Amino acid sequence: MSIGTCARAFGSPCIHEHACVRCSLLRPDPAQRARLAEIPDNLVARIAEAETEGWLGEVEGLQVSLAGAEEKLSQLDRGHGQHTAVALGIPTMRGDR
């Protein structure tokens, strides 16, 4: 299920294997904030399990995903991705001044 829009060029390979929460090119959808907010809690539980089981490589990967999820939430909280109109003024010709 999507939590945003990928800004990657169509058809280009995804080095994250669709682990979008890790990707800087994911533009999170504000409507999906509740779903995105659940991801860090799940990752913390998975990190604890991996540490208990001694899966150190898994711990590292999950920590990268956790940092990514927290950054996406931070982006939403800062309002990134919310577009507003910008007044650019009306252009004039040099002779119009």
RABEL-V573717 format. One record per residue. RES is the residue in one small letter. PSI is psi in degrees with one decimal (999 if undefined). Layout:
res:RES psi:PSI
res:RES psi:PSI
This chain:
res:m psi:138.4
res:s psi:141.6
res:i psi:8.7
res:g psi:-161.5
res:t psi:134.3
res:c psi:129.5
res:a psi:3.7
res:r psi:143.3
res:a psi:136.4
res:f psi:132.7
res:g psi:-7.8
res:s psi:149.9
res:p psi:148.4
res:c psi:113.4
res:i psi:-11.4
res:h psi:2.5
res:e psi:43.2
res:h psi:19.1
res:a psi:69.3
res:c psi:-28.2
res:v psi:-21.3
res:r psi:-15.9
res:c psi:130.8
res:s psi:-13.3
res:l psi:-3.4
res:l psi:127.6
res:r psi:102.0
res:p psi:142.5
res:d psi:121.9
res:p psi:-29.7
res:a psi:-18.1
res:q psi:14.9
res:r psi:-41.6
res:a psi:-43.4
res:r psi:-41.9
res:l psi:-35.5
res:a psi:-23.7
res:e psi:-24.9
res:i psi:-46.7
res:p psi:-39.7
res:d psi:-43.6
res:n psi:-42.1
res:l psi:-38.6
res:v psi:-42.7
res:a psi:-40.9
res:r psi:-35.4
res:i psi:-43.9
res:a psi:-42.9
res:e psi:-44.5
res:a psi:-39.1
res:e psi:-42.4
res:t psi:-39.5
res:e psi:-8.5
res:g psi:23.8
res:w psi:75.2
res:l psi:-38.4
res:g psi:-37.4
res:e psi:-39.1
res:v psi:-47.3
res:e psi:-46.2
res:g psi:-40.2
res:l psi:-34.4
res:q psi:-36.2
res:v psi:-43.5
res:s psi:-39.6
res:l psi:-45.7
res:a psi:-40.2
res:g psi:-43.8
res:a psi:-41.1
res:e psi:-35.8
res:e psi:-39.8
res:k psi:-40.4
res:l psi:-40.3
res:s psi:-40.9
res:q psi:-44.4
res:l psi:-40.5
res:d psi:-32.4
res:r psi:-11.7
res:g psi:12.6
res:h psi:142.1
res:g psi:-8.9
res:q psi:112.2
res:h psi:135.1
res:t psi:157.3
res:a psi:144.0
res:v psi:125.9
res:a psi:118.5
res:l psi:-5.0
res:g psi:174.1
res:i psi:125.4
res:p psi:147.0
res:t psi:154.8
res:m psi:153.4
res:r psi:-36.3
res:g psi:-13.7
res:d psi:-6.8
res:r psi:999
